[in-house]
Amino acid sequence: MSEVAKKPIDFMGFRKIASVLSIALIVISIGLLAVRGLNFGLDFTGGTSVELEYQQAPELDEIRTALADAGYDQFVVQNFGADTTVLVRMAESSNDELALQITEVLSAGGDELQLVSSEFVGSQVGDELKEDSGLGLLIALAVVLIYVGMRFQFKFGIASVVPLAHDVIIVLGVFALFQWTFDLSVLAALLAVIGYSLNDTIVVADRIRENFRKMREGDSEHVINESIHQTISRTINTSGTTLVVLVALFLLGGEAINNFAIALIIGVVVGTYSSIYVSANLLVILGVDREDLIVPPKEGLAGSEEETEEPPEWLNRM
């Protein structure tokens, strides 16, 4: 095999281009969030939830069509537990007869159904949910910073948390751009993206730490390049198989989980990119080197030269 074939891909050679791309995406995403904002779903804005029980499993698309033809908008229709149980969530309304009206509209097509329950959730609960979800994301990032800082080194902690924030902001920016509904399922997808991206970043960070201790030649960029090259096949295989499942979930899972699948697809793609370029790039910028990863000798174990240069004679006989 030739030397050219043996030479790893120069990932760090593109780090400046990657930096410009990441900064541009972050700025655009923040701008979209500030100007357009997120299209919050009923979980955050409040509304009326109506549970209906059918005699036979209905087609959800037919229910959506019937509600749209009746003049309703901003609603969500999904199965709730069993195939015969349907949950209809409408935008906030002060109409106490809304549940009965929905029942009449849907039974007009000849389907036998029964109103099981109706519940109204005010916008104040949605506002509290927004604050709690934002706080939850911040706590998750803080815990990651503490864990990685203790597990590896503080520079690795920063290089792990920043990519996670990078991934979340870009996913939110895409949702703001297309005004896709942001509900609790998308929030759950964001938390899953954090876990997925962190796992990939930890794998690369662990290999970088190992190579800093093993490789005696080359600067930080060379060691990081080698580490990424050694883990890139694992990264591509993991991301590829995950995306296959998510695309199938998006195409076959139905409207209720479409946004969940979209958020995860974007998050996996961006998370794979950030674990290679954002995290590793930050380690170079922060100046990580071998001295940062040297394990300090334990107190009382630094003996004389005679004790450290050669093992005891009895050990040589083993």
PyMOL commands that set and color helices and strands:
alter all, ss='L'
color gray80, all
select helices_A, chain A and resi 3-6+11-35+42-45+60-69+98-107+123-151+154-178+184-214+220-252+255-285+290-293+305-309+313-316
alter helices_A, ss='H'
color red, helices_A
select strands_A, chain A and resi 39-40+47-54+75-79+85-91+113-121+181-182
alter strands_A, ss='S'
color yellow, strands_A
deselect
rebuild
show_as cartoon
